[in-house]
Amino acid sequence: MGPWAPVAGALLGLIAGIVAVLLLAGTAHGFAQRLSLVLLVLGLSMLGAATPLVADEVRVIRRAARDPAGRSLNGLTPARWVLLVSAFVLFLAAYTGR
């Protein structure tokens, strides 16, 4: 994957977030509900950016499994951090919108 894959994923997530906002905009009346929509767009954009990073990480892990001298990926990699933070932002969106 090229260096622009996370950017393309983030743009796809942004487009999905904007579509969700357009569908839900008529139901958001208070500040908390509008904040929830903003967090939804942010969370989906981050999730879109995390997707190619996680796919690249899986490719590296599979290559390391075939090659005995390959390095393993332990701990929190950048892909896992972005995925974790996007899940937290989506949780905040659900929490503020209730």
Secondary structure, DSSP 4 states (H G I P E B T S, - for coil): --TTHHHHHHHHHHHHHHHHHHHHGGG--SHHHHHHHHHHHHHHHHHHHHHHHHHHHHHHHHHHHHSTTPPP--S--HHHHHHHHHHHHHHHHHHHT-
